[in-house]
């Protein structure tokens, strides 16, 4: 039996391998590839181990090729068949190809002693580790087996560093192993009793490329205290240092000088800078020689014009620096500072060469950090502030710069990295800046009460006259706080304060301005909001700050029914993520773009955006947008009948839900959507009723546009027979939608009002109202809302006895839902059509059940729903009839089918 350690972070690959084994219909190859140390052998051992431990299994052969047997004919086959007594031909001193093939055939048809193998019942497995090193004769035998005996159903799984290098011309599927992600890295560390700080998970995974061998080596070699801290530079493992030391060219060679220069410079520096630092005269020859060492790559550049050599990963760079030594590295950084053009890189090289405090250098770093922050390049600003703090001799200045480094990380959207430094900030003396920074973290984590307390304290102790820049920063944090509280008036008030106190062009002033327009819209001034964003767009035209302005404008446009403009701006904001701005802004853009795509029916694109947003939220530690993303996902999944995924999205929101309105509202809407899709209108009412009270104090919730809750709640009230409550709710919001001239919101109100009028007997008023709703939606491209209005319209017509008209309208709804892939409502439309009788009369065929010929179309629809376990009230809501009518139909159904209970009725459907 093979002995193996845990196979960490490879659940997907393991599942794929076993699925492939289960699906084998004829013999073939599968190559598991990846760089050395990536875990190929561990994965293969895990596969074999699980296979051999199964109660019953197919034939299983395995071998690990030894380099010293690479040229011994038949060495691999001998390993594979060694525990098969009938596979003796392979033991011959000089086996022929036929001998080796016969040995393999005998082995795969003969169970090993004391095994659970049942050859022939399930697919066979031949597992070969390090197949690159196998002897040619054995590989030929394996190929012959798969070609000449396809009916044997054998999967040959090989691990190889380079796919197909020894099996060119053969059908060879490939499973490539990539590095472990941060979660897998943390799991691997946990196996060794080490708990990684969240920020260190990311850094260790990045530094090693997720290579398990290198991760384990560093976990063993680096002092344990390293893993609970952040900001620590990681070395290369000893085996990598030894490899680099061996491969480095001799001193005084151009290749050696080029490799050293590449280790010192930023990878983005042009080749000319590396050549100047290396002091070489033949750069192309140096590149060729450096590439030959395997320490340098140039992305397969074929011509000198394309050459941009770089070191083969962070570990190689760390190893080269270790080999060079401190003095050589310091001297090289000082020379590099005089060669590079970018001011930040110049300072970086000066910092790298400085081992003691340096007040002048710290001041230069701070000045540049402030400028980069004003441009919205917060990640870069954070690094500069952090370096300045290390070099600052004055304790008070040092504390301020450390706090600004954390604040900049938060502005960049790196809650994980900032969170690692929070204990340091909390240990500092209380200042307005310290409180504002800790409040910022609370906001991004969704903790409204904590943020309010810290912001109030910061504002209480700041001296506006002496520290106007800090006061402006606090005001800007109040702007963000009120944004996620969905408070319009307060947002505008604090934005105006920030504008009055901040310097022209400062980050606080710009970032308050790009949000102010949303506050105007939520205060009931949509035209002023449009004008505000027009002004802001003229002021902030480029760079990372422009992403904020464009995202905010797209957010506003979505709320104002300017759907095409919203899509364009939000897509632009997403594409600007690489400019080095804020992860938070990218998350907002992804979340609101997904809402646009949901409304327009681009659901697959919406789900892709949601997944991208979820991944970004996990990596950044920002919790604010998760419920908004999950609302879209759960809505699409419930409408498509993917109930498990829909419930999973809501459960995920529950674990991260904060007390900000921007989190609570989409969470409630997602839960209500799930209940509505399940036709549980009582649950819809219970979930959404709290929003009536919340809307009294949350202006953004009472303004039409972003949060479609009134029509959903009113519809549930109507279907529950609470007509007066539905009327009271609708009246206020119908007036608001009309005052704002908001078409989609007005159409949603007419959807619910049409339901109400139909339920109270005014079918003529209902028809007029539904038609007005459909007309309002014309040209907006909101396919989901169009389907929704048509479905309710058709149900109302059918209940009023207008079956032919109902059939046409519900048919339109069905076509719209079908184009969206909304199978939940496609099925409902088809039940409505069937219940109306007209669709069946036109020739639609339905599966017959016992006695089905005796049932009317309405009785058939009731039977189908009761057989699924729905209560009378749920059936009534589904078919838009009263519970008494359901019971009436059930009485007739029982008599016709000769059954006495719901259970017996359900049995007729099985």
N, C-alpha and C positions, 0 to 999 in steps of 0.2 A: 504494500500500500504506500502511496506517495504521502509525504509529509509536507504541508504547506501552511504558510501564514495566512492571515486574513487577506481577502481580496477587496481592498477598500476603494470605494468610489467607482466601481465598475458594474453597478447593477444593470444599467442599460445594455452593456456589452454581454454580460452573462445571460440576460434574458434573450438577446438576439441569437447567441450561440445555441441555446437550447431550442429556441423556436426554429432555427435553421435545421437542427437535428430532427425535430419532430416532422418537418416538412420535406425531408429528403425523399425524392421519388426515384432518383438514379444516382450513381456514384459521381463524385466531383470533388474539387479542391476549394478550400477557403484559407486564405493567407491572413494571419494576424500580424500586422506590421507596426513599426514605430521605432523611435530612436532607442539606443541602448539604455537600459535602466527604466524604461517607461512602464514595465510591468507585464510584458508579453508572457514570460515564463510563469509568472504567478497566476495569470489568468488561465493559462493552459492547464497548470496543475490543479487549479480549482475546478475546471471543467471535468477533468478526469476523475478527480476525487469524488465529486458529486455523482458522476456517472457510475462509478464502481460501488458507491454506497446505496444506490437505489435498490428497492426490493427485487425488481427484475429489470434487466437491461439488455441491449443488444451487444454484440461482440465489441470489445474495447481493447485496442492495442496502443501502447504509448512508448515513446523513446525520447531521450535527450542526446543529441549528437555531440560527440567529443571531438575537439579540433584535431587531435593527433590521430584520429581514425578517418579523417576526411578522404584519404586516398586508399583506403582498404576496401576492396570490392565486397559489397554485401554487408558491411558493418552495421548499417542502419537496420536492415531487414533482420539480422541476427538479434539485435536488441528487441525489435518489435515482437518476435515470435519466441523469445526465450522461455516463456512459461507455457508453451503449447507443445506437448509431447509429440503430436503427430506432424509438426512442421519441421521435420528433420532435414529436408534438402538444403536448407540455408546453412547448415553447419559444415557443408563441404568446404575443403580448403580453397578451391578455386571455382565457385559456383557460376554456372551459366545464367544468362538472363531468364531462361525458362525455369531453372532451379529456384531462383528468387521469387518469381511470380507464383510458382506452385506452393512455395512455403507460405506466401501471403494468403493464397486462397485457402490452404489448409487451416491457417490460423484463424481466419475470419469465420470459418464454418465449424470450428471446434471450440467449445467453451473451456476456459481455463479451469484448473482444478480448484475446488472450494469457492467457485464464483456463483453469482446469480445471473449469469448470462444465459439468454435464450436466443441463440443465433437464428436469424431469419424473421423473428417476430417483429423486431424493431430495427431501425437503421443502425448500421455498425459505425464505429468511430475509430479512426487511426489518428493519433495525436503525435506530432513530431516537433520538438523544441529545437531551435537553431538550425532550421532546415537549410540555411545558407551553406552550412559546413558539411552537409551530407555527401556521401560518395555518389558518383554519377550512376553507378549500376543500380543502387537502391532507388534513386529517384526515378530511373527508367522503369523499374518494376512497379512503382506506385502509379506512374502515368499509365502503364499498360493495364493495370488493374482497373482504373477508372474508365479507360477507353474500351477495353475488350470485355468487361464484365459489369456493364452499367446496371444490369438488373439486380446486382448484389445490394444496392442501396447503402453505399458506404460513403461517409463524409470524411475526407482527409483534411485535417486542420493542421496547418504549418505555421510556426512563428518564424518571421524573417525580418531582417533589418531593412532590406530593400525588396519591394514586391516584384516577384516574377523574375529575379535576376538569374535563377537557375532553371526556370520553367517557362522560358519564352516560347510563345506559340501555343500554349495550353490555356484552356478556359480557367481563369483563376480569379475568383471573387476575392475582394479585399475588405478586411475590417481593420481600419487604422486606429490605433490607440493614441489619443491626444493626452496632454498632461491633465493631472487632477485639478479640479476647480478649488476655490478656497474652502468649500465645505468638505470635499474629499481630503484636502490637506489637513484640515482640523481633525477629521476622523482618524487619519493616519497618526497624527501626533497623540491623539487620545489613547490609541492602542499602546503607546509607549509611556503613558502616564503623564503626558504634558498637555496643559491647557493653554491654547494660544489666545492671545488678545485678538479681538475681532479685526483690528487694523493689521495685526501681524499675519493673520491668515492670508489676507490679500497680498501682503508684501512677500511672504514666503512662497506663495504660489507663483507670483510674478517672477521673483528672483530665480527660481529653479525651473520655470516653465512647467511646473506641476509634475516634474519627473520624480517618481517615488524613491528611486535609489538616492538621488541627491537630497531630497527632503529628509530621508532617514539619516543620511550621513551628517547633515547639519544639526538635526535634533540631537544626535549623539555627541557632536564635537563642540557645539556652542554652549557657553554657560547657561544653565537653566533660567536664570533671572532675565535673560534677553527676551524670552518669549512672552513675558507679561508686560513688557514696555513697548513703546512705539518710537519711531524716529531713529532707530538703531540701524546703522549700515550693516548689512549681512556679508560675511566673507564667502569664499568658495570652499567647498569640501576639500579635504586633504587629497583625495584621489584626483580631483580636478586640477588642483595646484600641481600635483606631480605630473599629470598628463601635459599641462601647459608648459611646465619647466622643461620637459623632455622634448616637446615639439618646437619651442621657441628657437628661431635661428640664432646663430652666433652673434655676439656683440660686434658692433662696427659694420653690420650689413644693412643694406637699405631696407630689406624686409623686416628686420628686427626694429629699426627706427620707425617704420610705418606702423607696425603693430603697437608699439608703445604710444605713438601719437594718437592712434584710434582709441586707446584705452583712456587717454586723458580728455579728449574732446567729446562734446555732445554729439550723438549720432546724426543730428540734423546739420552739423557743420559741413560745408562743401569740401570736396576733396582737396582743393587748393590750400585750405587752411591746414589740413593734415600734412600735406607735402611740405609746407613752409615750416611747420613745427618739427617735422622729422629731419629737415635739412637735406633732402635727397634730390638728386638730379635726374634720376631715371624712374619716375613714378610707375610707369607701366610695368617695367621689369620687377619693381618692388611688389606691385600688386600680384603679379603671377607667382612670385616666390612666397608671398604671404598666404595666398590661397592654397598653395601646395601643402602648407602646414596643417590645414583643416581648422585653423583658429580664426580665419577670416572668410567672409562670404561677401558676394556682391550681387545677390539676387539674379544669378545667371546672366549678367551683362556680357554681351558678345563683342561690343565695340568700345574703343576708348571713350567715345562720347557718352556712353551709358554707365561708365564705371563710377560706382559710389561704394567703395568697400566699407565694411563694418565688421566688428567682432561678432563671433558666433554666439551671442547671448550674454546676459549679465554675469553668469558664473565665470565665463572666460575672461571678461573684463576684470572682475574681482581678483581672479587668479593672477592675471598679468600685473596688476597693481601690487599684489603681495610679493611677487617675484622681484619687482623693481626696487622695493624698499621705500621708506618714508622720504629720505632726502631727495632721491631721484624724482619721486612723484611731486614733491613740493616745488622743486626747480622747474619741472615741466609745466606745472600750473601757472607759475609766475610768467614764464615765456608765453604761454597760451593767452594770458590776459592781455598781452600787448598785440596779439594777432587777430582776435575775434572782433567782430563789429557790433554784435548785439550787446547793449549795456548790461542786461541781466546776466549774460554769460561771462562778460568781463568780470563782473563782481563775483560770480560763482567761482571763477578760477582764483581770484584773490582770496576768497574765503577758504577755499580748499587748501591754499598754501599757508594759511594763518593758524597757528596753534594756540595763541593767547588772545586776550581781549584787545580790541582796537576800536576806540570810540569814533574815530573819523570814518572808518570803514562801516561801522554800524549805522552812522548817520546817513551815509550814502545809500545803504541798503534800504533804510526806512523811507527816504525820499522817493526812491524808485518804486518801492512797494505801494506808497500812497498814489503815485501816478498810475501804476498798473491797476490798482483797485478802482480808480476813477474811470478807467477804460473797461471795467467789468472783468478783467483777467484775474479773478480772485484766487485761483489755484496757484498761479505764479506769485501773486502778492503774499499768499500765506507762506510760501517757501522763503521769500525775502525777509518777511517779518521774523520768521523763526531763526534765520541766520543772524539777523540783527540782534535778536535777544541774546544769542549765545556770545556775541562779541561785545555786548554793552557792559561797561564797568559799573555804571551807576545803578543801584538796586531798583529804585523807583522806575527809572526809564526801562530797565530790563523787564520788570513786571508788566508795564504797559505794552511793550512790544510782544511779549509772549501772549498776552491777552488778545492783541490785534491779530496775531498769527492764528489763534483759535477762531476768532471772529471771521477772519478771511476764509478759513476752511469751511465754516458754516455758510458763508456767502457763496462759496463755490459748490455747495451742496454735499460736502463730504462730512456727514454726521458721524460716520464711523471713525474717521481720523480725528475729528474734533473731540468726539466723546472720549478718546484715549487720553486727551490732554486736560479734560475737565477737572480731574482731581488736582492738577497743578493750579489751574485758575481758581478753583474754590479755596485753595489754601492761601491765596494772596489776600492782601488787605482789601476791604470793601471800597469800591469806587463806582461811580456811575457807569463807566465803561465795562467793568466786570459784571455788574448786574444786567446791563443790556446784552452782553454776550451770552450769559447763562439764560436769559429770556429768549434769545434767538434760538438756542438749542431746544428749549421747551416748545417753542412754536413749531419747529420742524418735526418734533416728535409727537405733536398733536396734543400737548398738555396746556390747555387754555388757562386753567386756574393758576398754575405755576407761572406761566408767562405774564399774566396780569399782575401778580404780586411782585415779580421781579422788575417789570417795567414801571410800575407805580413807584417802587422804591428808587429806581434809577432816576426817575424824573424829580422825585422829591429832594434828592441830594445833589443834583447837578447844579452848577453855577453857570447859568446861561451867558452871563456877561464874560466870564473868564474862560469858559470852555464851549463856545458856540458850536464847534465841530462835533463834540460829543453830544451836545443837546440835539443837534440836527440828526445825528445817528439814532438817538433814542426815539425821536419823532418818527423817523423812517421805520423803526421797528414797530411802533404803534400802528403805522400804516399797514404793515404786513399782518399784524395781529388782527386788525379790523377787517382786512381782506378775507381772512379765513374764518372770521366770525360772521361774514356776509353782511357787514354793517356799512352802509353807504355814507351817511352823513359824517360819522366819526372818522371814516377813512379820509374823506375830503378835508376835514378840519386838520388832521395831523399832517396830511400832505402839504397843506398850505403853511403850517408851522415849519416843517422841514425846509420848504422852499425859502422861507423868510430868514432862517438862521444859517443855512449852509452856504458855502462859497459857490460861486458859479462854476459849473462843471464838476462839482464834487460828486462822489458816488451816492451819498445820501440824497442829494437833490435830484439826481437823474432817476434813481430807483424809486423814489416817491412819485415823481412825475409820470412814470410809465404805468403806474397803477391807478392814479387819480381818476382817470376816465371811467374805470369800472365803478368807482364810488359815485360818480355823477349819475351813471345809468341806474344804479340801485337806489338812488335818491329820487328817482322819477324824472330825470333830465336826460333822456337818450340823445337829443340833438346836441346838447352841450358836450356829451361824452364823445360823440363823433368829432366835433370840432377840436376837442382836447387832443385826441389821437392824431388828428391832422397836424396840429402844432408840434406835438412830440415827435412825430415821424420826420418833420423837417429839421428838428434840432438834433436828433440822434439817428444818424444815417448809416453808420457802419460799425463794425467791431462787435464785441461780445454784448455791449449794452444795447445794440440794435436788436438783438434777439429778444430782450425783455420787452421792448416796445412793440415788436411785431407779434409776439405771443399775446400780449395784453390786448392788442387791437383785434387779433383773431378771436380771443375769448369774448370780447364785446360783440363782434360781428355775429358770432353764433347766437348770442342772446337776443340780437336784433333781427334775426331771420335773414341775415345776409350770408346765406349758406356758401355760395361759391367763393365769396371773398374770404370767409372764415377758413374754408379748406385751403385756399392758396396761402394765406398768412401762417396758418398753423403748420402746414407742410414745410414752409420756409423756415419757421422757427426750429422745427425738428432737425432740418438739414444743417442748421447753424451750430449744432452742438459742439462740433470740433473746433470752434473758435476759442474755446477755453473759458467760456462763461460759467453759468451756474447750472448744475445738475437739476436743481429745483425747477428752473425755467423750462428745461427740456422735458421734465416730468409733466408739468402743466400742459405743455404743448401736445405731448403724446396723449394725455388723458382727454383733453378737449377735442383733439382731432378724432379720437375713437368715437366720441359722442356724435360728431359730424357724420362720420362714416356709418354709424348705426342708423341715424335718421335717414340718410340717403340710400340705405340698403347695401352699402359696401361692407358687408359683415365680415368677410374673410380678412379684409384689410384691417378692419377694426380689431379683430382678435389678434392679429399679428402686432398691432400697435400696443395692445394691452400686455401681451407677453414681453415686449421690449420694455415697457414701462415697469412691469413687475420686477424684471431682472435689475433694472436701474435702481428701483426703490430698495431692493434687497441689498445691493452692493453699496449704496450710499447711506442707508440707514434712515432715509426720509420716509416718514409714515403718513404724511398729509394726504398724498394722492392715492393711496392704496384703495380706499373705499370707492373713490370715483372710478378707478380702473375696473374694480371688481363689479361695480354696478353694470357697466357695459357688458362685461363677460357673462355675468349671470343672466342678464336680460336676453342676450343672444342664445345662450345655451338652453334656457327654459323655453324659448320660442321654437327652438329646433328639436326639443325633446331630449336634450342631453342633460337629464336631471342630475346625475351624479356630479357632473362638472359645475352645474349651476349651484348646487348646494355647497360644493367645495369652495367656490368663490365667496359665498356668503360666510362660510366658516372661517375663511382666511381673513375677511374683513373683521370678524368678531375678535380675532386675536390681536388686531392692531388698532381697533377703533379708539379714537381719542374723544375729547369733549368739545372739539371745535365743530361748528355747524357745517363746515365744508366737508367734514367726515361723517357726521351723523345723518345729514340729509340724504346723500346717495346710498348710505347703508339701509335706511328705511325704504327708499324707493326700490332698491334691489329686492328686499324682502317682500314688498308689496307686489312687484312684478312676478316673482316666483309664485306667490299665492294666487294671483290673477290667472297666470298660465295654468294653474291646477284647478281653476274655477272655484276657489275657496274665497268667496267674496266677503264672508264674515271676517276672515283673517285679514283681508285687505283693509277693511274698515278699522279693525283694531290696530293695525300697524300704522296707518296714515292719520288717524284722528289726532294724535299729538301734534301734527304739523299745523293744525288749525290754530292752536295756541302759540306755537313757536313763531308762526308767520306774523303775529301781532308785534313781535319785538325784533324780527329779522327781516329787514326791508327786501333783501335779495330774493327771499322766498315768496314774498307777495307780489314782486314785479314779474310780469310775464317773460317767458323766454327759456331760462336755463333749467328750471325744475318743474317738469310736468307731473304735478301731483293732484291738482284740483280735479281734473277730469277723471282721474283714476279713482279717487275717493268718491266723487259724486256718482260715478257709474256703479260702484259697489253699493252705495246707499240706495240707489234706484232698484237694483236687483235684489236687495234685501227688503224692499217694500217701504223704505224710509224716505218717502217722497218729499215730505215737508223739509226734512233736514238737507236733502239734496238741493232743493230749491233755494234754501237760505244760503247754502255754501256758494252756489253758482252765481247768485245775483251780484254779489260784491265783485267777483273776479271777472264776470262778463263786462261790468262797467269799466274795470281797470284795463282789460284787453282792448276795449273799444277806444278808451282815452289815449292809449299808447299807439293805436293803429297797428297792433301786433297781430299779423295774419295767422301764424301757426297756433298761437295761444287762443285766438278767437275761434279758430276751427276746432280746437280741442274742447272749448267751452260748448260749442254747438253740437259736438259729438255727444257730450253728456246731457245737454239740454234736450236734444232729440230723443235720447233714451227716456228722459223724464216725461216729456210730452206724450210719447207713445205709451208709457206705462200708466199715465193718468187719463188716457182715452182721447187725446187730441191728435189723431193720426195725421190730419191735414197740417197742423202746426209742426208736427214731427218731420213730415216729409219736407216741408219748406226749410226747416232748420238744418236738416242733414244736407240738403242740396246746397245751402249757403256755405256749410262747412267744406264740402267738396270743392266748391268754387274758390274759396279762400286758399285752399292748398294748391290750386292749379298753378303750375309754373315754379313752385318752390323746390320741387324735387325730393319731397319728404315721403318716400315710398311707404315707410312703416305707418305713418299717420294716415296716408290715403287708404291703406288696407284696413286700418282700425276703424275709420269712419264708415267705410262701405260695409264692413261686417256688422257693426251695430245697426246701421240703416236697414240692412237686409233682415236681420232678426226682428226688428221692430215691425217691418212690413209683414213678415210672416205671421207674427202674433196677431196683427190686425186683420188677417185673412187675405192679404194681398199677395197670394202665393206666386203668381206669374211675375209680378214686379220684384218680389223678394228673390226669386230664382236668379234674375238677371243681375241684381246688385250683389248678392252673395257670390255669384260666379265671378264677378269682377274682383271681389275681395280674395277669393280663392286663388285667382291668377296672380295677384300681387303677392300674397303670402308664399305661393309656390316659387315665384322668382326670387324671394328672399331665403328660401330653404326653411321657412317657419312651419315645420311639419305639424307642430302642436295645433296651429290654427288652420292649416290645410285640412286636417282630419275633422276639425269642428265644422268648417265650411261644408265638407262633404256630408257630414251628419245632418246639417241644416238642409242641404239640398235633398237628401234622402227623406228627411222628415216631411218636407213640403210635398213630396210625391211627384213633382214635375220632372226632376232629373231622371227618376226611374222610368217614368212614362216615355221618356225620349230614348230609352234603350240601355240605360246604365245597368250593368249587372252587379249583383251583390251576392256574397257567399250565403247560401241558405243554411238555416239551422232547423232543428226539429220543429215542425209546424209553422215555419216562417211564411209559407204561402198564405196562411190564415191571418197574418198580422198586417195592419196598415203600416204605412211608412213611419208615422209618428210612433206607433207601438214598437216597431223594429228599432228605432233610435233609442227609445227608453230601455228596451231589453238589453241593448249593447252596453249602455252605461251602467245599468244595475248589475249586469254580469261582471263588470269591472270592479264592483265593490262600492260604487258611489251611493250616498244617501239620497233620499227623496229631494232634500233641499239642494244638494249638489247637482243632481240631475236637472232640477228646475232651473238652476242658474246656468247650467251648460246649454240647455235648449231654449232658454228664455221663455219659460212657461211657469205657472204657479205650482207649488208643491201639491196642492189639491188635484191639479190636473195630472200630475205624475201618478198619484195614488189611484186616480180613476183609470188611467191607462194600465197600471199594474193589475188592478182587479180584472180587467178584461183579458190581459195577457195570461194571467194564471188560469183563467177558465179555458181559454183557447188551447193552451199548451198542456193542460192537465197537470200543472205543478201547484204546490201549496206553499212554497216559501222562496225567499230570495236565493237561498243556497241551491235549491233544486233548479231554479231558473238559470243560475250561473252554470250548473252542470250541463244544461242543454247546449251551452256554448263551447264546451271542452271537446 
